[in-house]
Amino acid sequence: MYSEGPSRWSQRGFTLLEIMIAMTILALGVIALFNQIILISDGTLRMRERTIASWIAMNEITRVRLRGSMPDVSEFDGDVEFASADYRWQARVSETGVEDLRRIDVEVSYLDEPDVSLGGASGFMAPPPSGNAAQLDFSGASRNLQPDLTDDAAEDAGEDGDR
């Protein structure tokens, strides 16, 4: 007997081989996705480390500038706790070839891995201005750095109106 309905082979489902190939493709896709997630998180961690290292380096450059005196050509270092971790910074002050201008390079690493640099920063320092320059003091108020005038010089300044 011959029946006119669909054949036995035309109503088949997925074979075991087709399911295995689909599972392999799916597994490779999931592995690739997880690898990308790991790369992104690793890149984010490295960016965080470099950002913190640059903040620490800029803080140390600012400390040198706030001392007010020109630093000698030298190297110095220190330790700091920042963002719940311990860091070591190393600073190098060098000549620039320009009179009264120094370059300050600061490199930052973890305290327990001092040979692995996380990042750093460079800055320049010149002597503070002298004369009648206005400066900000630490209270944020402006103050004028004018030389003391004797009584005679004060009278002359009042008459001339130049000062």
C-alpha positions as CSV (number, residue, x, y, z in Angstrom):
1,M,0.0,0.0,0.0
2,Y,1.1,3.3,-1.0
3,S,-0.2,6.3,0.9
4,E,-0.2,9.8,-0.6
5,G,0.7,11.6,2.7
6,P,4.0,13.2,3.6
7,S,6.9,10.8,3.6
8,R,8.5,9.6,6.8
9,W,11.7,11.6,6.1
10,S,10.1,14.9,5.3
11,Q,8.6,15.1,8.9
12,R,11.9,14.6,10.7
13,G,13.2,16.9,13.5
14,F,16.8,17.9,14.3
15,T,19.4,15.2,14.3
16,L,21.9,14.7,17.0
17,L,24.6,16.0,14.8
18,E,22.7,19.2,14.0
19,I,22.1,19.8,17.8
20,M,25.8,19.2,18.5
21,I,26.9,21.7,15.9
22,A,24.4,24.3,17.2
23,M,25.6,23.8,20.8
24,T,29.2,24.2,19.6
25,I,28.4,27.5,17.9
26,L,26.5,28.7,20.9
27,A,29.4,27.7,23.2
28,L,31.9,29.6,21.1
29,G,29.7,32.7,21.1
30,V,29.4,32.6,24.9
31,I,33.1,32.1,25.3
32,A,33.8,35.1,23.0
33,L,31.3,37.2,24.9
34,F,32.9,36.4,28.3
35,N,36.4,37.2,26.8
36,Q,35.1,40.6,25.8
37,I,33.7,41.2,29.2
38,I,37.0,40.3,30.8
39,L,38.9,42.5,28.4
40,I,36.6,45.5,29.2
41,S,36.9,45.0,32.9
42,D,40.7,44.6,32.7
43,G,40.9,47.8,30.6
44,T,38.7,49.6,33.1
45,L,40.9,48.5,36.0
46,R,44.1,49.7,34.2
47,M,42.5,53.0,33.4
48,R,41.5,53.4,37.1
49,E,45.1,52.6,38.1
50,R,46.6,55.2,35.6
51,T,44.1,57.8,36.7
52,I,44.9,57.3,40.4
53,A,48.6,57.3,39.6
54,S,48.3,60.7,37.7
55,W,46.4,62.2,40.7
56,I,49.1,61.1,43.1
57,A,51.8,62.4,40.8
58,M,50.1,65.8,40.4
59,N,49.6,66.0,44.2
60,E,53.3,65.6,44.7
61,I,54.2,68.1,42.0
62,T,51.8,70.5,43.7
63,R,53.5,69.9,47.1
64,V,56.9,70.8,45.6
65,R,55.4,74.0,44.1
66,L,53.7,75.0,47.3
67,R,57.0,74.9,49.2
68,G,57.8,78.2,47.5
69,S,61.5,77.6,46.9
70,M,63.1,76.2,43.8
71,P,63.9,72.5,44.3
72,D,67.5,71.4,43.7
73,V,68.2,68.9,40.9
74,S,67.7,65.7,42.8
75,E,65.6,62.6,43.3
76,F,63.3,61.8,46.2
77,D,60.4,59.5,46.9
78,G,57.7,58.7,49.4
79,D,54.7,56.5,50.2
80,V,51.1,57.5,50.3
81,E,47.7,55.8,50.9
82,F,45.2,56.7,48.3
83,A,41.9,55.1,47.3
84,S,42.3,52.3,49.9
85,A,45.7,51.2,48.5
86,D,49.3,51.9,49.3
87,Y,51.4,53.6,46.6
88,R,55.1,54.6,46.2
89,W,56.0,57.7,44.2
90,Q,59.4,58.7,42.9
91,A,60.2,62.2,41.8
92,R,63.1,63.5,39.8
93,V,63.9,67.2,39.5
94,S,66.0,68.1,36.5
95,E,67.3,71.1,34.5
96,T,65.4,72.2,31.5
97,G,68.0,74.3,29.6
98,V,66.0,77.4,30.5
99,E,67.4,79.5,33.3
100,D,65.4,79.2,36.5
101,L,63.0,76.5,35.2
102,R,63.0,73.0,36.5
103,R,61.2,69.9,35.3
104,I,59.6,67.6,37.9
105,D,58.8,64.0,36.8
106,V,56.9,61.8,39.2
107,E,56.3,58.0,38.6
108,V,53.8,56.0,40.8
109,S,53.7,52.3,41.5
110,Y,52.1,50.0,44.1
111,L,54.1,49.9,47.4
112,D,54.5,46.1,47.1
113,E,55.5,46.3,43.4
114,P,57.9,49.3,43.1
115,D,59.3,48.2,39.8
116,V,56.0,48.2,37.9
117,S,55.0,51.8,37.0
118,L,51.3,52.6,37.0
119,G,51.7,56.0,35.6
120,G,52.9,59.5,36.5
121,A,53.0,63.1,35.5
122,S,55.5,65.8,34.7
123,G,55.4,69.5,35.6
124,F,57.6,72.5,35.6
125,M,58.5,75.0,38.2
126,A,59.9,78.5,38.1
127,P,60.8,80.8,41.0
128,P,57.9,82.7,42.4
129,P,57.5,86.2,41.0
130,S,59.0,89.1,43.0
131,G,58.1,92.7,43.2
132,N,54.5,94.0,43.0
133,A,52.9,90.8,41.9
134,A,49.6,89.8,43.5
135,Q,49.5,86.3,44.9
136,L,46.8,84.2,46.6
137,D,47.5,83.0,50.1
138,F,46.1,79.8,51.4
139,S,43.0,81.4,52.7
140,G,42.0,82.3,49.1
141,A,42.2,86.0,49.7
142,S,44.3,88.1,47.4
143,R,47.2,90.0,48.8
144,N,49.5,92.5,47.2
145,L,53.3,92.0,47.7
146,Q,54.5,95.5,47.7
147,P,57.8,96.6,49.3
148,D,57.5,98.5,52.6
149,L,57.8,102.2,52.1
150,T,59.5,104.5,54.5
151,D,57.7,107.6,55.5
152,D,59.6,109.8,53.0
153,A,59.0,107.3,50.2
154,A,55.3,107.1,51.1
155,E,55.0,110.8,50.9
156,D,56.7,110.8,47.5
157,A,54.4,108.0,46.2
158,G,51.4,110.0,47.3
159,E,52.6,113.1,45.5
160,D,53.7,111.4,42.3
161,G,50.7,109.1,42.0
162,D,52.9,106.6,40.2
163,R,52.7,103.9,42.7
